[in-house]
Amino acid sequence: MLVHTTKIRHLFSVKAVIVPLAGMGIVCWATTANGGVSGDRLIDATAKTSTSTAVFAWAIVSQFNAVMGANSALLVTVPDLARYSKTRRAQVYGQALGLPLSQTICAAFGIITTAAVKNMYGEAYWNPYDLLNGILDRSYSSKARAGVFFASFAFAFAALGTTIACNVVPFAADVTCLAPRYINIVRGQFICLILAFAIVPWRIVATSNGFLQFLSGYSIFQGPIVGIMVADYFLVRRGNWYVPDMFSPSETGRYYYTRGFNLRAFGAFVIGFLLPFPGFVGSFGHTLAPEATNIFYLGWVLSFLVGGAAYLVLCWVWRVSGWHDDVGLGFEMRSEDTEYSIEEAQFPGK
């Protein structure tokens, strides 16, 4: 975190090589040692697996919500990394290929490995760290120690890269806006590190159920943010942005808002998560009506749509600066207007 964001690119180049190799190595070991996948034992044959269609459907919706909880963080934070791209579309191919393809392969690796290991050991290790401990407990040898060491190193390195890209850099980029005179990217990264200990993130991933619960709850607060961003750029601003106003302290600037705070966005954010919020409270062990739980299962989609719609309504009632100018322009007609310097924006006409 002492290194600036613009100089850590090759950290992820190395990660892109060693982490897939580690995952492939574990899958190959598990299927070879077990003589195949043999995933039937993932389901207890004595358990009652029949359920109503409604319960099954809402369970699928809940899992989708958990997946969106993980991906919505990337949707919100990707601009903090894409801002360093040399071209506007430099990130398109990486996201189009990397996110759906890599996550599908990663999920498949986890299911295949868990199925094979449960057939061998009689226990399902969904957490990679528990799996590595289980290998040492049940198959202790020099080969096992070496394999676990390299796999552990790869997973630790992966966690480092993920934490930096998804948590540290976005936090630092945002907190610099609060006090740019005193906080830069590097200082913001250390502030994130200090505050992170108060959240005790290691407890969140302690169990698979707890982790899925966290992702489901996390998504209802991420959905409105994504909805507001999409609504503001595509519908309110119509893809047009004005570089001089981005650096102008003038109250007449398009991005000044109310003393620098976009109260429309704050209001839409709260409105967005209100509907699934009772279900979120119920996920901590409180008894609520089934309807509240089902609404919570719709958390990300519902909060995304409601938050975006609320922002549009608030902008229509309380017009943002330059609304009429953007309505008269076509989509992204001014997105290439970058011929102004910061000095010209702060001191026009000088």
C-alpha positions as CSV (number, residue, x, y, z in Angstrom):
1,M,0.0,0.0,0.0
2,L,3.0,2.2,-0.1
3,V,2.9,1.9,-3.9
4,H,0.6,4.2,-5.9
5,T,-2.2,2.6,-7.8
6,T,-0.7,3.4,-11.2
7,K,2.3,1.2,-10.4
8,I,0.7,-2.1,-9.3
9,R,-0.5,-3.4,-12.6
10,H,1.9,-6.3,-12.8
11,L,0.9,-7.5,-9.4
12,F,-2.3,-8.7,-11.1
13,S,-0.4,-10.0,-14.1
14,V,1.4,-12.4,-11.7
15,K,-1.8,-13.2,-9.9
16,A,-3.5,-14.1,-13.2
17,V,-0.9,-16.8,-13.7
18,I,-0.3,-18.4,-10.3
19,V,-3.8,-18.5,-8.9
20,P,-5.5,-20.4,-11.8
21,L,-2.5,-22.9,-11.7
22,A,-3.1,-23.4,-8.0
23,G,-6.8,-24.0,-8.5
24,M,-6.2,-26.4,-11.3
25,G,-3.6,-28.2,-9.2
26,I,-6.1,-28.8,-6.4
27,V,-8.8,-30.0,-8.8
28,C,-6.5,-32.4,-10.5
29,W,-5.3,-33.8,-7.1
30,A,-8.8,-34.2,-5.8
31,T,-10.2,-36.0,-8.9
32,T,-7.1,-38.1,-9.3
33,A,-6.9,-39.2,-5.6
34,N,-10.7,-39.9,-5.6
35,G,-10.7,-41.6,-9.0
36,G,-13.2,-39.1,-10.3
37,V,-15.7,-36.6,-9.0
38,S,-18.3,-38.9,-7.3
39,G,-20.5,-36.0,-6.3
40,D,-23.5,-38.1,-5.1
41,R,-22.4,-37.8,-1.5
42,L,-22.7,-34.1,-1.5
43,I,-26.4,-34.7,-0.9
44,D,-27.5,-36.7,2.1
45,A,-29.5,-39.6,0.8
46,T,-31.5,-39.8,4.1
47,A,-32.5,-36.2,4.0
48,K,-35.8,-35.0,2.7
49,T,-35.0,-33.1,-0.4
50,S,-38.5,-32.5,-1.7
51,T,-39.9,-29.0,-1.3
52,S,-42.5,-26.7,-2.8
53,T,-41.9,-24.9,-6.1
54,A,-42.2,-21.5,-4.4
55,V,-39.6,-22.3,-1.8
56,F,-37.2,-23.6,-4.4
57,A,-37.7,-20.6,-6.6
58,W,-37.1,-18.1,-3.8
59,A,-34.0,-20.0,-2.9
60,I,-32.7,-19.5,-6.4
61,V,-33.5,-15.8,-6.2
62,S,-31.6,-15.7,-2.9
63,Q,-28.5,-17.2,-4.5
64,F,-28.7,-14.8,-7.4
65,N,-28.9,-12.0,-4.9
66,A,-25.7,-13.3,-3.1
67,V,-23.9,-13.5,-6.5
68,M,-24.9,-9.9,-7.3
69,G,-23.7,-8.9,-3.8
70,A,-20.2,-10.0,-4.8
71,N,-20.3,-8.5,-8.3
72,S,-22.0,-5.2,-7.4
73,A,-18.9,-4.2,-5.5
74,L,-17.0,-4.5,-8.7
75,L,-19.6,-2.5,-10.6
76,V,-19.3,0.3,-8.1
77,T,-15.5,0.3,-7.8
78,V,-14.3,-0.4,-11.3
79,P,-14.2,3.4,-12.2
80,D,-11.5,3.8,-9.6
81,L,-9.3,1.5,-11.6
82,A,-10.6,2.2,-15.1
83,R,-9.7,5.9,-14.7
84,Y,-6.1,5.0,-15.4
85,S,-6.9,3.3,-18.8
86,K,-5.3,4.8,-21.9
87,T,-8.5,4.5,-23.9
88,R,-12.2,4.6,-22.9
89,R,-12.9,1.0,-23.9
90,A,-9.7,-0.6,-22.5
91,Q,-11.6,-2.3,-19.7
92,V,-14.4,-3.8,-21.8
93,Y,-12.6,-7.0,-22.9
94,G,-11.2,-7.7,-19.5
95,Q,-14.6,-7.4,-17.9
96,A,-16.5,-9.2,-20.6
97,L,-14.1,-12.2,-20.6
98,G,-12.7,-12.1,-17.1
99,L,-15.7,-11.8,-14.9
100,P,-18.2,-14.3,-16.2
101,L,-15.6,-16.8,-17.5
102,S,-13.3,-16.8,-14.6
103,Q,-16.0,-16.8,-12.0
104,T,-17.8,-19.8,-13.7
105,I,-14.6,-21.7,-13.8
106,C,-13.8,-20.9,-10.2
107,A,-17.2,-22.0,-9.0
108,A,-16.9,-25.2,-11.0
109,F,-13.5,-25.9,-9.4
110,G,-15.0,-25.5,-6.0
111,I,-17.9,-27.8,-6.6
112,I,-15.8,-30.5,-8.3
113,T,-13.1,-30.4,-5.5
114,T,-15.7,-30.5,-2.7
115,A,-17.5,-33.4,-4.2
116,A,-14.4,-35.5,-4.7
117,V,-13.0,-34.7,-1.3
118,K,-16.3,-35.5,0.5
119,N,-16.3,-38.8,-1.2
120,M,-12.8,-39.5,0.2
121,Y,-13.0,-37.9,3.6
122,G,-16.8,-37.9,4.3
123,E,-16.8,-34.2,4.9
124,A,-17.6,-31.3,2.6
125,Y,-14.9,-28.6,2.7
126,W,-16.4,-25.5,1.0
127,N,-13.8,-23.2,2.5
128,P,-10.4,-23.5,0.7
129,Y,-8.5,-22.9,4.0
130,D,-10.4,-25.7,5.7
131,L,-9.7,-28.0,2.8
132,L,-6.0,-27.4,3.0
133,N,-6.1,-28.1,6.8
134,G,-8.1,-31.2,6.1
135,I,-5.5,-32.5,3.6
136,L,-2.8,-32.2,6.2
137,D,-4.9,-33.8,8.9
138,R,-5.8,-36.8,6.7
139,S,-3.0,-37.2,4.2
140,Y,0.1,-35.9,5.9
141,S,3.2,-36.4,3.8
142,S,6.1,-34.4,2.2
143,K,4.1,-34.1,-1.0
144,A,1.0,-33.0,0.8
145,R,3.0,-30.4,2.8
146,A,4.6,-29.0,-0.4
147,G,1.3,-28.9,-2.3
148,V,-0.5,-27.2,0.6
149,F,2.3,-24.7,0.9
150,F,2.2,-23.6,-2.7
151,A,-1.6,-23.6,-2.8
152,S,-1.7,-21.5,0.4
153,F,0.8,-19.0,-1.0
154,A,-1.3,-18.7,-4.2
155,F,-4.5,-18.1,-2.2
156,A,-2.9,-15.6,0.1
157,F,-1.5,-13.8,-2.9
158,A,-4.9,-13.8,-4.5
159,A,-6.5,-12.4,-1.3
160,L,-3.9,-9.7,-1.3
161,G,-4.7,-8.7,-4.9
162,T,-8.5,-8.8,-4.4
163,T,-8.3,-6.7,-1.2
164,I,-6.2,-4.1,-3.0
165,A,-8.3,-3.9,-6.1
166,C,-11.8,-4.2,-4.6
167,N,-11.3,-2.6,-1.2
168,V,-8.2,-0.6,-0.6
169,V,-7.9,1.4,-3.9
170,P,-11.6,2.3,-4.1
171,F,-11.7,3.4,-0.5
172,A,-8.6,5.5,-1.0
173,A,-9.9,7.1,-4.2
174,D,-13.2,8.0,-2.4
175,V,-11.6,9.3,0.8
176,T,-9.3,11.6,-1.1
177,C,-12.4,13.6,-2.2
178,L,-13.2,14.4,1.4
179,A,-10.0,16.1,2.1
180,P,-7.8,16.3,-1.0
181,R,-5.4,18.8,0.6
182,Y,-4.4,16.3,3.3
183,I,-5.2,12.8,2.0
184,N,-3.7,11.3,-1.2
185,I,-4.1,7.7,-2.6
186,V,-1.3,6.2,-0.5
187,R,-2.5,7.8,2.8
188,G,-6.1,6.8,2.0
189,Q,-4.9,3.2,1.6
190,F,-3.4,3.2,5.1
191,I,-6.6,4.7,6.5
192,C,-8.5,1.8,5.0
193,L,-6.0,-0.7,6.5
194,I,-6.5,0.8,10.0
195,L,-10.3,0.9,9.8
196,A,-10.5,-2.7,8.4
197,F,-9.4,-4.2,11.7
198,A,-12.5,-2.8,13.4
199,I,-14.7,-4.8,10.9
200,V,-13.0,-8.1,11.7
201,P,-13.5,-9.4,8.1
202,W,-12.0,-12.9,9.0
203,R,-15.2,-13.6,10.9
204,I,-17.3,-12.9,7.9
205,V,-15.8,-15.8,5.9
206,A,-15.6,-18.2,8.8
207,T,-18.7,-20.2,7.6
208,S,-20.2,-20.6,4.1
209,N,-23.7,-19.6,5.5
210,G,-22.3,-16.6,7.2
211,F,-20.5,-15.5,4.0
212,L,-23.6,-15.9,1.8
213,Q,-25.6,-14.0,4.4
214,F,-23.1,-11.2,4.3
215,L,-23.2,-11.0,0.5
216,S,-27.0,-11.0,0.5
217,G,-27.2,-8.2,3.0
218,Y,-24.3,-6.3,1.4
219,S,-26.1,-6.2,-1.9
220,I,-29.1,-4.2,-0.7
221,F,-26.8,-1.3,0.0
222,Q,-24.8,-1.7,-3.2
223,G,-27.8,-2.0,-5.5
224,P,-29.0,1.7,-5.1
225,I,-25.5,3.0,-5.7
226,V,-25.3,1.1,-9.0
227,G,-28.8,2.3,-9.9
228,I,-28.0,5.9,-9.2
229,M,-24.8,5.8,-11.2
230,V,-26.5,4.2,-14.2
231,A,-29.5,6.6,-14.0
232,D,-27.2,9.7,-13.6
233,Y,-24.9,8.9,-16.5
234,F,-27.3,7.3,-19.1
235,L,-30.6,9.1,-18.4
236,V,-29.9,12.3,-16.5
237,R,-26.6,13.4,-18.1
238,R,-27.1,11.4,-21.3
239,G,-23.4,10.4,-21.2
240,N,-22.3,14.0,-21.4
241,W,-19.6,15.3,-19.0
242,Y,-17.9,18.6,-18.7
243,V,-14.3,18.6,-17.7
244,P,-14.0,22.3,-16.6
245,D,-16.9,21.9,-14.2
246,M,-15.3,18.9,-12.6
247,F,-12.5,21.1,-11.2
248,S,-14.5,24.2,-10.6
249,P,-15.3,25.4,-7.1
250,S,-18.0,27.6,-8.4
251,E,-21.5,27.1,-7.1
252,T,-22.8,27.3,-10.7
253,G,-20.8,24.3,-11.8
254,R,-22.7,21.2,-12.9
255,Y,-21.2,19.0,-10.2
256,Y,-21.3,21.3,-7.2
257,Y,-24.7,20.4,-5.9
258,T,-25.5,21.5,-2.3
259,R,-22.2,22.6,-0.8
260,G,-20.7,19.7,-2.7
261,F,-23.2,17.1,-1.6
262,N,-25.6,15.5,-4.1
263,L,-28.6,15.3,-1.7
264,R,-30.7,13.6,-4.5
265,A,-28.3,10.7,-4.5
266,F,-28.3,10.4,-0.7
267,G,-32.1,10.4,-0.7
268,A,-32.4,7.9,-3.5
269,F,-29.8,5.6,-1.8
270,V,-32.0,5.5,1.4
271,I,-35.2,5.0,-0.6
272,G,-33.5,2.2,-2.5
273,F,-32.7,-0.1,0.4
274,L,-35.9,0.6,2.5
275,L,-38.0,-2.2,1.0
276,P,-35.5,-5.1,1.6
277,F,-34.2,-3.7,4.8
278,P,-36.7,-5.4,7.2
279,G,-35.7,-8.7,5.7
280,F,-32.0,-7.8,6.2
281,V,-32.8,-7.2,9.9
282,G,-34.5,-10.6,10.0
283,S,-31.5,-12.4,8.6
284,F,-29.8,-11.8,12.0
285,G,-32.2,-14.1,13.7
286,H,-35.3,-11.9,14.2
287,T,-38.7,-13.4,13.3
288,L,-40.4,-11.6,10.4
289,A,-43.2,-12.3,8.0
290,P,-42.3,-14.6,5.0
291,E,-43.1,-11.7,2.7
292,A,-40.4,-9.6,4.2
293,T,-37.9,-12.5,3.7
294,N,-38.9,-12.9,0.1
295,I,-38.5,-9.2,-0.5
296,F,-35.0,-9.4,1.0
297,Y,-34.3,-12.2,-1.5
298,L,-35.0,-9.7,-4.2
299,G,-32.6,-7.3,-2.5
300,W,-30.1,-6.3,-5.2
301,V,-32.6,-6.2,-8.1
302,L,-35.2,-4.4,-6.0
303,S,-32.8,-1.9,-4.5
304,F,-31.2,-1.3,-7.9
305,L,-34.5,-0.5,-9.6
306,V,-36.0,1.5,-6.8
307,G,-32.8,3.5,-6.1
308,G,-32.4,4.4,-9.8
309,A,-36.1,5.3,-10.2
310,A,-36.0,7.4,-7.1
311,Y,-33.0,9.3,-8.3
312,L,-34.7,10.0,-11.7
313,V,-37.8,11.3,-9.9
314,L,-35.8,13.5,-7.5
315,C,-33.7,14.9,-10.5
316,W,-36.9,15.6,-12.4
317,V,-38.5,17.4,-9.4
318,W,-35.2,19.1,-8.3
319,R,-33.4,19.7,-11.5
320,V,-29.6,19.3,-11.6
321,S,-27.5,22.0,-13.0
322,G,-27.2,21.9,-16.8
323,W,-30.3,19.5,-17.2
324,H,-31.7,21.4,-20.2
325,D,-28.3,21.6,-21.9
326,D,-27.8,17.8,-21.7
327,V,-31.4,17.1,-22.8
328,G,-30.8,19.0,-26.0
329,L,-27.6,17.1,-26.8
330,G,-27.3,13.6,-28.2
331,F,-25.9,10.7,-26.1
332,E,-22.2,11.2,-25.2
333,M,-21.9,14.2,-27.5
334,R,-19.5,16.0,-25.1
335,S,-17.7,13.0,-23.6
336,E,-14.6,13.8,-25.7
337,D,-14.4,17.4,-24.6
338,T,-11.1,17.3,-22.7
339,E,-9.3,20.3,-24.1
340,Y,-9.4,22.3,-20.8
341,S,-6.7,22.3,-18.1
342,I,-7.4,22.4,-14.4
343,E,-6.0,25.9,-14.2
344,E,-8.5,27.1,-16.9
345,A,-11.4,25.5,-15.0
346,Q,-10.5,27.1,-11.7
347,F,-9.6,30.5,-13.2
348,P,-11.7,30.9,-16.3
349,G,-10.5,33.6,-18.7
350,K,-7.0,33.8,-17.1
